[in-house]
Amino acid sequence: MTRRPPQAPYATSDSVNDDENPGADLSTFLGCLKRIRDGEGADGMLWPDSDLPLGRQMALARVERAAIGLMTVTEMLHAAERCRLVATPERHLDEGVVEGLFFACRGLAELVCRDVRPE
């Protein structure tokens, strides 16, 4: 039977002045997830306009993240179409993948349209 080490080999010290390891809100999965749920925008920062109510700041951060996702999926669809036009059929994306990208675009666009409106 083997014994576990007292600390995992990847554990870091919890130092206030540790510039190489940001605080727990930025360097742990749950910390990052909490920041995202608290209204973090696509740039990783909370919504900059602090004059708005907190709910509106969170909605605009969701809109920004969805818009970035929409742009990314649209670029993927553009590349798939370009490939379809110039590449041989064995290099085309599967129809199911392309359809999934269209559904992703639609879902992200619906989220943007829903959250961009004032409450």
MIPAPA-654310 format. One line per field, with one value per atom (N, C-alpha, C, O): residue in three letters; x, y, z. Coordinates in nm, 3 decimals. Layout:
<atoms>
code ALA,...;
xx X,...;
yy Y,...;
zz Z,...;
</atoms>
This chain:
<atoms>
code MET,MET,MET,MET,THR,THR,THR,THR,ARG,ARG,ARG,ARG,ARG,ARG,ARG,ARG,PRO,PRO,PRO,PRO,PRO,PRO,PRO,PRO,GLN,GLN,GLN,GLN,ALA,ALA,ALA,ALA,PRO,PRO,PRO,PRO,TYR,TYR,TYR,TYR,ALA,ALA,ALA,ALA,THR,THR,THR,THR,SER,SER,SER,SER,ASP,ASP,ASP,ASP,SER,SER,SER,SER,VAL,VAL,VAL,VAL,ASN,ASN,ASN,ASN,ASP,ASP,ASP,ASP,ASP,ASP,ASP,ASP,GLU,GLU,GLU,GLU,ASN,ASN,ASN,ASN,PRO,PRO,PRO,PRO,GLY,GLY,GLY,GLY,ALA,ALA,ALA,ALA,ASP,ASP,ASP,ASP,LEU,LEU,LEU,LEU,SER,SER,SER,SER,THR,THR,THR,THR,PHE,PHE,PHE,PHE,LEU,LEU,LEU,LEU,GLY,GLY,GLY,GLY,CYS,CYS,CYS,CYS,LEU,LEU,LEU,LEU,LYS,LYS,LYS,LYS,ARG,ARG,ARG,ARG,ILE,ILE,ILE,ILE,ARG,ARG,ARG,ARG,ASP,ASP,ASP,ASP,GLY,GLY,GLY,GLY,GLU,GLU,GLU,GLU,GLY,GLY,GLY,GLY,ALA,ALA,ALA,ALA,ASP,ASP,ASP,ASP,GLY,GLY,GLY,GLY,MET,MET,MET,MET,LEU,LEU,LEU,LEU,TRP,TRP,TRP,TRP,PRO,PRO,PRO,PRO,ASP,ASP,ASP,ASP,SER,SER,SER,SER,ASP,ASP,ASP,ASP,LEU,LEU,LEU,LEU,PRO,PRO,PRO,PRO,LEU,LEU,LEU,LEU,GLY,GLY,GLY,GLY,ARG,ARG,ARG,ARG,GLN,GLN,GLN,GLN,MET,MET,MET,MET,ALA,ALA,ALA,ALA,LEU,LEU,LEU,LEU,ALA,ALA,ALA,ALA,ARG,ARG,ARG,ARG,VAL,VAL,VAL,VAL,GLU,GLU,GLU,GLU,ARG,ARG,ARG,ARG,ALA,ALA,ALA,ALA,ALA,ALA,ALA,ALA,ILE,ILE,ILE,ILE,GLY,GLY,GLY,GLY,LEU,LEU,LEU,LEU,MET,MET,MET,MET,THR,THR,THR,THR,VAL,VAL,VAL,VAL,THR,THR,THR,THR,GLU,GLU,GLU,GLU,MET,MET,MET,MET,LEU,LEU,LEU,LEU,HIS,HIS,HIS,HIS,ALA,ALA,ALA,ALA,ALA,ALA,ALA,ALA,GLU,GLU,GLU,GLU,ARG,ARG,ARG,ARG,CYS,CYS,CYS,CYS,ARG,ARG,ARG,ARG,LEU,LEU,LEU,LEU,VAL,VAL,VAL,VAL,ALA,ALA,ALA,ALA,THR,THR,THR,THR,PRO,PRO,PRO,PRO,GLU,GLU,GLU,GLU,ARG,ARG,ARG,ARG,HIS,HIS,HIS,HIS,LEU,LEU,LEU,LEU,ASP,ASP,ASP,ASP,GLU,GLU,GLU,GLU,GLY,GLY,GLY,GLY,VAL,VAL,VAL,VAL,VAL,VAL,VAL,VAL,GLU,GLU,GLU,GLU,GLY,GLY,GLY,GLY,LEU,LEU,LEU,LEU,PHE,PHE,PHE,PHE,PHE,PHE,PHE,PHE,ALA,ALA,ALA,ALA,CYS,CYS,CYS,CYS,ARG,ARG,ARG,ARG,GLY,GLY,GLY,GLY,LEU,LEU,LEU,LEU,ALA,ALA,ALA,ALA,GLU,GLU,GLU,GLU,LEU,LEU,LEU,LEU,VAL,VAL,VAL,VAL,CYS,CYS,CYS,CYS,ARG,ARG,ARG,ARG,ASP,ASP,ASP,ASP,VAL,VAL,VAL,VAL,ARG,ARG,ARG,ARG,PRO,PRO,PRO,PRO,GLU,GLU,GLU,GLU;
xx 0.084,0.000,0.089,0.184,0.057,0.135,0.065,-0.058,0.145,0.090,0.086,0.173,-0.014,-0.026,0.068,0.089,0.125,0.207,0.117,-0.002,0.169,0.086,0.026,-0.081,0.093,0.041,0.055,0.147,-0.039,-0.027,0.098,0.134,0.164,0.288,0.269,0.366,0.147,0.122,0.070,0.039,0.059,0.007,0.105,0.226,0.051,0.133,0.115,0.013,0.213,0.200,0.101,0.085,0.036,-0.065,-0.002,-0.018,0.068,0.139,0.069,0.019,0.065,0.002,0.081,0.022,0.213,0.297,0.346,0.453,0.272,0.310,0.262,0.148,0.346,0.308,0.288,0.215,0.351,0.339,0.209,0.169,0.144,0.020,-0.085,-0.080,-0.181,-0.282,-0.370,-0.364,-0.451,-0.539,-0.633,-0.648,-0.695,-0.782,-0.899,-0.951,-0.942,-1.054,-1.015,-1.103,-0.886,-0.841,-0.765,-0.750,-0.719,-0.631,-0.693,-0.626,-0.817,-0.882,-1.005,-1.064,-1.043,-1.160,-1.284,-1.357,-1.309,-1.429,-1.423,-1.526,-1.304,-1.289,-1.321,-1.391,-1.270,-1.300,-1.447,-1.507,-1.507,-1.650,-1.734,-1.832,-1.696,-1.770,-1.760,-1.860,-1.641,-1.626,-1.711,-1.773,-1.716,-1.798,-1.944,-2.016,-1.988,-2.128,-2.159,-2.274,-2.057,-2.077,-2.080,-2.095,-2.066,-2.078,-1.950,-1.936,-1.856,-1.731,-1.758,-1.832,-1.699,-1.715,-1.617,-1.545,-1.615,-1.530,-1.382,-1.298,-1.349,-1.209,-1.161,-1.046,-1.247,-1.208,-1.227,-1.194,-1.279,-1.300,-1.450,-1.532,-1.485,-1.625,-1.666,-1.581,-1.796,-1.844,-1.797,-1.814,-1.737,-1.673,-1.767,-1.725,-1.890,-1.983,-2.051,-2.154,-1.994,-2.046,-2.169,-2.227,-2.210,-2.329,-2.457,-2.565,-2.447,-2.564,-2.597,-2.509,-2.723,-2.757,-2.680,-2.646,-2.654,-2.575,-2.635,-2.560,-2.766,-2.830,-2.805,-2.786,-2.805,-2.780,-2.634,-2.604,-2.543,-2.402,-2.380,-2.305,-2.445,-2.432,-2.491,-2.435,-2.606,-2.668,-2.578,-2.564,-2.518,-2.430,-2.304,-2.253,-2.254,-2.139,-2.175,-2.095,-2.296,-2.343,-2.356,-2.320,-2.409,-2.423,-2.285,-2.268,-2.189,-2.055,-1.994,-1.938,-2.005,-1.952,-2.022,-1.956,-2.154,-2.229,-2.192,-2.182,-2.172,-2.135,-1.997,-1.976,-1.904,-1.772,-1.786,-1.722,-1.868,-1.893,-1.958,-1.923,-2.053,-2.121,-2.023,-2.028,-1.934,-1.834,-1.742,-1.707,-1.702,-1.615,-1.683,-1.623,-1.807,-1.879,-1.904,-1.896,-1.933,-1.953,-1.825,-1.829,-1.711,-1.583,-1.560,-1.508,-1.600,-1.587,-1.676,-1.635,-1.799,-1.888,-1.833,-1.843,-1.775,-1.714,-1.601,-1.592,-1.517,-1.407,-1.461,-1.407,-1.568,-1.628,-1.683,-1.668,-1.746,-1.800,-1.688,-1.696,-1.585,-1.472,-1.408,-1.373,-1.394,-1.338,-1.429,-1.381,-1.559,-1.655,-1.641,-1.657,-1.612,-1.601,-1.472,-1.473,-1.363,-1.234,-1.170,-1.082,-1.211,-1.145,-1.220,-1.335,-1.152,-1.215,-1.314,-1.297,-1.418,-1.524,-1.476,-1.537,-1.368,-1.322,-1.265,-1.243,-1.242,-1.191,-1.302,-1.275,-1.424,-1.536,-1.574,-1.552,-1.629,-1.684,-1.811,-1.883,-1.837,-1.959,-2.080,-2.075,-2.190,-2.310,-2.363,-2.414,-2.350,-2.396,-2.317,-2.372,-2.187,-2.103,-2.147,-2.163,-2.167,-2.209,-2.346,-2.367,-2.437,-2.570,-2.559,-2.628,-2.471,-2.449,-2.395,-2.433,-2.307,-2.255,-2.366,-2.371,-2.456,-2.570,-2.660,-2.705,-2.686,-2.767,-2.698,-2.763,-2.566,-2.491,-2.505,-2.526,-2.494,-2.512,-2.649,-2.664,-2.749,-2.886,-2.905,-2.963,-2.858,-2.872,-2.800,-2.854,-2.679,-2.604,-2.671,-2.676,-2.721,-2.790,-2.917,-2.946,-2.991,-3.111,-3.075,-3.146,-2.966,-2.923,-2.887,-2.925,-2.814,-2.777,-2.902,-2.913,-2.996,-3.119,-3.200,-3.259,-3.202,-3.278,-3.215,-3.285,-3.082,-3.017,-2.977,-2.946,-2.977,-2.936,-3.048,-3.021,-3.170,-3.284,-3.283,-3.256,-3.312,-3.320,-3.432,-3.533,-3.413,-3.513,-3.627,-3.720;
yy -0.117,0.000,0.125,0.135,0.219,0.341,0.452,0.455,0.541,0.654,0.775,0.793,0.857,0.982,1.085,1.090,1.170,1.280,1.379,1.389,1.452,1.547,1.656,1.707,1.692,1.791,1.736,1.660,1.775,1.734,1.799,1.909,1.734,1.790,1.921,1.994,1.952,2.076,2.187,2.296,2.164,2.267,2.384,2.366,2.505,2.624,2.685,2.665,2.759,2.827,2.941,2.998,2.974,3.080,3.206,3.238,3.279,3.398,3.522,3.521,3.626,3.750,3.816,3.874,3.808,3.874,3.779,3.800,3.676,3.578,3.626,3.597,3.698,3.753,3.646,3.668,3.530,3.425,3.346,3.275,3.356,3.284,3.383,3.427,3.420,3.518,3.464,3.345,3.550,3.512,3.399,3.366,3.340,3.223,3.255,3.165,3.381,3.413,3.407,3.401,3.409,3.402,3.273,3.241,3.201,3.088,2.952,2.850,2.950,2.821,2.811,2.912,2.690,2.668,2.730,2.803,2.701,2.755,2.906,2.974,2.960,3.105,3.172,3.273,3.113,3.167,3.154,3.247,3.040,3.020,3.121,3.173,3.149,3.247,3.386,3.458,3.424,3.556,3.564,3.667,3.457,3.456,3.474,3.552,3.402,3.412,3.546,3.590,3.613,3.744,3.857,3.973,3.826,3.930,3.964,4.075,3.872,3.898,3.904,3.821,4.001,4.015,3.927,3.848,3.940,3.858,3.885,3.799,4.002,4.034,3.987,4.012,3.921,3.871,3.970,3.941,4.085,4.188,4.206,4.174,4.257,4.289,4.406,4.482,4.421,4.524,4.661,4.693,4.742,4.866,4.979,5.068,4.979,5.088,5.061,4.994,5.114,5.087,5.172,5.155,5.263,5.344,5.266,5.308,5.154,5.071,4.981,4.949,4.940,4.842,4.711,4.677,4.639,4.516,4.417,4.355,4.400,4.307,4.345,4.258,4.475,4.520,4.499,4.462,4.522,4.496,4.348,4.315,4.260,4.117,4.080,3.998,4.140,4.111,4.156,4.085,4.274,4.323,4.238,4.218,4.189,4.099,3.970,3.918,3.917,3.796,3.825,3.742,3.943,3.981,3.985,3.933,4.045,4.054,3.916,3.888,3.829,3.693,3.619,3.551,3.631,3.564,3.621,3.546,3.751,3.813,3.765,3.740,3.751,3.697,3.553,3.513,3.474,3.336,3.331,3.247,3.421,3.429,3.461,3.402,3.555,3.591,3.471,3.447,3.399,3.283,3.174,3.119,3.142,3.038,3.082,3.000,3.210,3.261,3.249,3.213,3.279,3.262,3.115,3.085,3.024,2.881,2.842,2.765,2.894,2.868,2.925,2.862,3.042,3.103,3.015,2.993,2.966,2.878,2.748,2.697,2.694,2.571,2.593,2.507,2.707,2.738,2.757,2.707,2.828,2.848,2.714,2.690,2.627,2.493,2.415,2.343,2.427,2.356,2.401,2.321,2.530,2.583,2.543,2.523,2.530,2.509,2.373,2.332,2.305,2.179,2.060,2.070,1.948,1.825,1.777,1.808,1.703,1.663,1.592,1.607,1.516,1.447,1.542,1.503,1.666,1.766,1.856,1.941,1.840,1.921,1.878,1.763,1.970,1.935,1.853,1.872,1.765,1.685,1.778,1.881,1.742,1.825,1.846,1.953,1.745,1.757,1.861,1.932,1.871,1.972,2.110,2.200,2.128,2.259,2.297,2.411,2.200,2.228,2.265,2.355,2.196,2.230,2.370,2.440,2.413,2.549,2.651,2.755,2.621,2.710,2.719,2.828,2.606,2.608,2.688,2.759,2.675,2.753,2.902,2.981,2.939,3.081,3.131,3.239,3.051,3.093,3.109,3.208,3.012,3.020,3.139,3.206,3.166,3.280,3.412,3.506,3.419,3.540,3.565,3.679,3.458,3.473,3.525,3.609,3.475,3.522,3.670,3.747,3.710,3.851,3.937,4.040,3.895,3.974,3.984,4.088,3.877,3.877,3.967,4.042,3.959,4.030,4.173,4.249,4.213,4.349,4.449,4.568,4.403,4.491,4.532,4.449,4.658,4.699,4.624,4.589,4.601,4.527,4.614,4.568;
zz 0.000,0.000,0.000,0.077,-0.087,-0.094,-0.018,-0.007,0.034,0.108,0.018,-0.067,0.036,-0.039,0.020,0.141,-0.066,-0.012,0.060,0.028,0.157,0.231,0.143,0.173,0.035,-0.059,-0.199,-0.229,-0.284,-0.424,-0.484,-0.443,-0.578,-0.632,-0.707,-0.728,-0.746,-0.820,-0.732,-0.782,-0.603,-0.513,-0.507,-0.515,-0.493,-0.483,-0.346,-0.280,-0.305,-0.176,-0.191,-0.299,-0.082,-0.085,-0.030,0.088,-0.116,-0.075,-0.128,-0.241,-0.049,-0.092,-0.205,-0.295,-0.201,-0.300,-0.409,-0.465,-0.438,-0.539,-0.676,-0.715,-0.748,-0.878,-0.985,-1.082,-0.968,-1.067,-1.051,-1.143,-0.938,-0.915,-0.867,-0.752,-0.954,-0.914,-0.802,-0.769,-0.747,-0.637,-0.675,-0.792,-0.574,-0.596,-0.688,-0.755,-0.692,-0.780,-0.928,-1.014,-0.958,-1.097,-1.130,-1.247,-1.030,-1.059,-1.027,-1.042,-0.984,-0.961,-1.050,-1.087,-1.083,-1.169,-1.107,-1.174,-0.980,-0.916,-0.902,-0.913,-0.878,-0.871,-1.004,-1.009,-1.112,-1.246,-1.279,-1.334,-1.246,-1.271,-1.195,-1.248,-1.070,-0.990,-1.053,-1.059,-1.100,-1.165,-1.290,-1.316,-1.368,-1.488,-1.451,-1.513,-1.348,-1.305,-1.242,-1.243,-1.186,-1.123,-1.224,-1.186,-1.352,-1.453,-1.525,-1.576,-1.530,-1.601,-1.751,-1.805,-1.817,-1.961,-2.037,-1.976,-2.168,-2.253,-2.229,-2.258,-2.175,-2.150,-2.013,-1.976,-1.938,-1.806,-1.693,-1.579,-1.724,-1.622,-1.599,-1.686,-1.481,-1.456,-1.544,-1.591,-1.568,-1.658,-1.610,-1.493,-1.700,-1.656,-1.615,-1.540,-1.661,-1.630,-1.497,-1.491,-1.391,-1.256,-1.222,-1.115,-1.311,-1.287,-1.312,-1.269,-1.381,-1.411,-1.293,-1.213,-1.281,-1.177,-1.201,-1.314,-1.093,-1.102,-1.200,-1.277,-1.201,-1.294,-1.440,-1.525,-1.468,-1.606,-1.643,-1.757,-1.549,-1.575,-1.609,-1.701,-1.534,-1.559,-1.695,-1.767,-1.731,-1.860,-1.974,-2.073,-1.962,-2.067,-2.078,-2.188,-1.967,-1.972,-2.044,-2.121,-2.019,-2.091,-2.239,-2.322,-2.274,-2.415,-2.481,-2.592,-2.414,-2.472,-2.493,-2.599,-2.393,-2.408,-2.521,-2.600,-2.530,-2.636,-2.773,-2.870,-2.781,-2.909,-2.955,-3.073,-2.863,-2.897,-2.944,-3.042,-2.876,-2.919,-3.055,-3.138,-3.079,-3.208,-3.319,-3.427,-3.293,-3.392,-3.422,-3.537,-3.319,-3.337,-3.419,-3.511,-3.385,-3.459,-3.603,-3.695,-3.625,-3.760,-3.842,-3.960,-3.781,-3.850,-3.887,-3.994,-3.798,-3.827,-3.945,-4.031,-3.947,-4.060,-4.190,-4.295,-4.184,-4.302,-4.355,-4.475,-4.265,-4.306,-4.365,-4.463,-4.306,-4.359,-4.499,-4.586,-4.523,-4.656,-4.757,-4.869,-4.717,-4.808,-4.843,-4.959,-4.745,-4.769,-4.863,-4.951,-4.845,-4.931,-5.076,-5.168,-5.096,-5.232,-5.302,-5.423,-5.229,-5.296,-5.270,-5.345,-5.165,-5.131,-5.189,-5.231,-5.191,-5.237,-5.131,-5.013,-5.171,-5.077,-4.951,-4.846,-4.959,-4.838,-4.733,-4.619,-4.771,-4.676,-4.621,-4.536,-4.668,-4.620,-4.479,-4.440,-4.403,-4.272,-4.293,-4.391,-4.201,-4.205,-4.196,-4.128,-4.264,-4.262,-4.120,-4.088,-4.036,-3.897,-3.820,-3.736,-3.847,-3.781,-3.825,-3.742,-3.954,-4.006,-3.949,-3.909,-3.945,-3.888,-3.740,-3.693,-3.667,-3.527,-3.510,-3.416,-3.600,-3.595,-3.620,-3.555,-3.714,-3.738,-3.614,-3.578,-3.549,-3.427,-3.316,-3.241,-3.308,-3.208,-3.237,-3.146,-3.364,-3.402,-3.362,-3.304,-3.393,-3.362,-3.211,-3.166,-3.135,-2.990,-2.930,-2.842,-2.977,-2.926,-2.967,-2.887,-3.089,-3.134,-3.052,-3.017,-3.022,-2.939,-2.800,-2.745,-2.744,-2.612,-2.618,-2.530,-2.722,-2.736,-2.747,-2.680,-2.833,-2.850,-2.721,-2.692,-2.644,-2.520,-2.414,-2.347,-2.399,-2.290,-2.322,-2.230,-2.448,-2.481,-2.451,-2.433,-2.448,-2.419,-2.271,-2.185,-2.242,-2.101,-2.031,-2.092,-1.904,-1.825,-1.784,-1.717;
</atoms>
